[in-house]
Amino acid sequence: MTHGTRAVVAFVVKSLFANRTGEVICDVVFDKRIRITGQVDGDGISLFDHDRGCQISGVWNRSHVTLYDHGSYCHLSIHVSGNRFEGYDYATNSYFGGEWNDAGVMIYDLSEGGSFRYS
């Protein structure tokens, strides 16, 4: 999964679990602030990633999120259960998973073989 895609996943997961949409997600590992704006709510997902200059759109039904990343021209699928999530990135044909808590979002990216924290 690319750095930008991970940031989008972290932003969407954080928005869903915190029940609010912010404007910035912070990549703790790379010490970088990523600006993403838009809405994550019951009507769907409509975001703009200012770092990559692209839209992200999608739908969710309280346990499953389907996203389309207009920057990579690919879908992402995320299943949410409790404070954990798992998903698939069709751009890199790889799985990822993670968890959310008050400190932020931890993503375990199997394509990179590592963990990434966002707050």
C-alpha positions in Angstrom: 0.0 0.0 0.0 1.3 3.4 -0.8 2.0 6.1 1.9 -1.0 8.2 0.6 -3.4 5.3 0.5 -2.4 4.3 4.1 -3.1 7.9 5.2 -6.6 7.8 3.6 -7.4 4.5 5.3 -6.3 6.0 8.6 -8.3 9.1 8.1 -11.5 7.1 7.2 -11.1 4.7 10.1 -10.4 7.5 12.6 -13.5 9.4 11.3 -15.7 6.4 11.6 -14.6 5.4 15.1 -14.4 9.0 16.4 -17.8 9.7 14.8 -16.5 13.0 13.3 -14.5 14.1 10.3 -11.4 16.2 10.9 -9.1 17.9 8.4 -5.6 16.5 9.2 -4.2 13.1 9.9 -0.7 12.9 11.3 1.7 10.2 10.2 3.6 9.5 13.4 6.3 7.3 11.8 7.3 9.9 9.2 6.4 13.0 11.3 4.1 14.4 8.6 0.7 16.1 8.7 -1.5 15.1 5.8 -4.5 17.4 4.9 -7.7 15.6 3.9 -11.0 17.3 3.8 -14.6 16.2 3.2 -17.3 14.1 4.8 -17.4 10.6 6.3 -21.0 10.1 7.4 -24.2 8.0 6.9 -24.6 9.5 3.4 -21.3 8.2 2.2 -17.7 9.2 1.9 -16.5 12.2 -0.1 -12.9 13.3 0.6 -10.1 15.3 -1.1 -6.5 14.4 -0.4 -4.7 17.7 -0.7 -1.2 16.1 -0.6 -2.0 13.9 -3.6 -4.5 16.3 -5.3 -7.2 13.7 -5.7 -10.7 12.7 -4.6 -11.7 9.6 -2.6 -15.3 8.5 -2.7 -17.1 5.6 -1.1 -19.9 4.1 0.9 -20.2 2.4 4.2 -22.9 0.4 6.0 -21.6 0.5 9.6 -19.4 -2.6 9.2 -18.0 -2.5 5.7 -16.4 0.4 3.7 -15.9 0.5 0.0 -13.6 3.3 -1.3 -12.5 4.4 -4.7 -9.2 6.3 -4.8 -9.3 8.6 -7.8 -5.5 9.1 -7.4 -4.6 5.4 -7.9 -7.8 4.6 -9.9 -8.4 1.6 -7.6 -10.8 0.3 -4.9 -10.2 -0.3 -1.3 -12.3 -2.5 0.9 -12.4 -2.2 4.7 -14.3 -4.4 7.2 -14.8 -2.9 10.6 -15.4 -4.9 13.8 -15.2 -3.3 17.3 -12.1 -1.2 17.4 -10.3 -3.4 14.7 -10.4 -3.3 10.9 -9.1 -5.3 8.0 -9.1 -4.7 4.4 -7.8 -5.1 0.9 -6.0 -2.6 -1.4 -6.7 -3.5 -5.0 -4.0 -1.2 -6.3 -1.3 -3.3 -4.7 -3.2 -6.5 -4.4 -2.5 -6.6 -0.7 -4.1 -7.0 2.7 -3.9 -4.7 5.7 -5.4 -4.6 9.1 -5.2 -2.5 12.2 -6.9 -1.0 15.2 -8.1 2.3 16.6 -7.9 3.7 20.1 -7.8 7.2 21.6 -4.2 7.5 20.6 -5.0 7.1 16.9 -4.9 4.4 14.2 -2.3 1.6 13.8 -2.2 0.0 10.4 -0.4 -3.3 9.8 0.5 -3.2 6.1 1.3 -6.7 4.8 2.7 -5.4 1.5 5.2 -3.3 3.4 5.7 -5.8 6.2 5.4 -3.1 8.8 3.3 -1.0 11.2 2.3 2.6 10.8 0.7 4.9 13.4 -1.5 7.9 12.6 -3.1 10.3 15.0 
